[in-house]
Amino acid sequence: MTERPLGFETLAIHAGAEPDPATGARQVPIYQTTAYVFRDADHAAKLFNLQEVGYIYSRLTNPTVSALANRVAALEGGAGAIACSSGHAAQIMALFPLMQPGRNIVASTKLYGGTIQQFSNTIRKFGWSAKFVDFDDPKAIEAAIDADTRALFCETICNPGGAISDLPAIARVANQAHIPLIVDNTTASPYLCRPIEHGATLVVHSATKYLTGNGTVTGGIVVDSGKFDWSKDDKFPSLSQPEPAYHGLVFHPTLGNMAFTFHSIAIGLRDLGMTMNPQGAHYTLMGIETLALRMQRHVENAKIVAEWLEQDPRIGTVTWPGLKSSPYYHLAQKITPKGPGALFTFSVKGGYEACVRLIDNVKLFSHVANLGDTRSLIIHSASTTHRQLTPEAQVKAGAAPDVVRVSIGIEDVRDIIADLDQALAKATA
Ligand SMILES: *Cc1c(COP(=O)(O)O)cnc(C)c1O
């Protein structure tokens, strides 16, 4: 008899954790410790040689943080995962084993503003670079890939405009070029989409958002599918050749489908130090227990609010991809069949000025640079998160000056609508 795999809701509560072996504690304890006592000198040597898996020092691994990483790996259907200090740290950690000076990535133009910034400027300090192309056009992606390209990068549900990435089509381009596809799944969460099932190699998260769900933590996760053949050619020497940073260990194929994960711990976390703290991991574990319920409500509320906005004469375009008017409606049915998230933009007739007045008059909505909170959030991207971009890049990124972005929370939807209604009245008076 083949056992049915555990369902998502069950994994969200149980995966990665067992009752504490020392005390029987049912909930994952917060192991607030820096170091771990070795049994003896031989045990210590084996741990440092990766011959035995265990805890050495919390910059590398910690039981609370590992429980979180393993839970998200289970939810995403990956082979392994690492947790790190922020979503942005996760992006660097995902690229780190793949890249060298002179290498590049091909990234979507529709990304979180901070990611466009990180990829346009900051990664250049490492000698890496990014080329931005329209990921709605697989031919454009193909054309941008060159001999130095080491990854494709996109978001499942693109921030801020809610465009949906055609992950299977993008994964085909990545496969042909034999480079990994990295998908930022922050805005969908594994409840709405599991990018690995659509061909992604690595999935990154800002755990700051839906995974934690209540705006208490800054954290990030990298999940490895375990499916990429790092040794097929010489493109990924950190994984396929003797690694000088770890006394010549060849991570792949020695460590098989855990090569990327072990490299990220043994070298990435060890030397870059973008480690998640156990307290943060605890909050995120608590958040994940209710992820499925929250995402259902987020999507339900988003649908009602988006439909209400769309029929309102004060409003121009509403970009929620669950609306039939969205160019991504059909793709959304395929990629996010349980609902295309709760993050979208709408334009206000009256432009920039009306947007600013709307933001200044909301009461229930919080004006913050965040998303994926239980609370409804609003921001004017052009004057905040996407302010560093040129006006042309703002429009391309879905953050035009007459557009506000909302992250619809799980409050009573009548209160969400009432708040938008009164603020729109003042904004367009
Ligand atoms: C917030 C966010 C990030 C960055 O995550 P931090 O935890 O703030 O570092 C990356 N991608 C997306 C889609 C995000 O929403």
The ligand as a Gaussian input file, in Angstrom:
#p B3LYP/6-31G(d) Opt

LIG

0 1
 C        9.873000      42.161000       0.660000
 C       10.281000      41.457000      -0.539000
 C       11.616000      41.118000      -0.768000
 C       12.719000      41.490000       0.188000
 O       12.538000      40.858000       1.415000
 P       13.056000      41.460000       2.802000
 O       12.647000      40.432000       3.799000
 O       12.410000      42.783000       2.998000
 O       14.545000      41.587000       2.658000
 C       11.919000      40.421000      -1.909000
 N       10.973000      40.085000      -2.803000
 C        9.678000      40.400000      -2.618000
 C        8.676000      39.988000      -3.632000
 C        9.287000      41.087000      -1.489000
 O        8.004000      41.406000      -1.313000

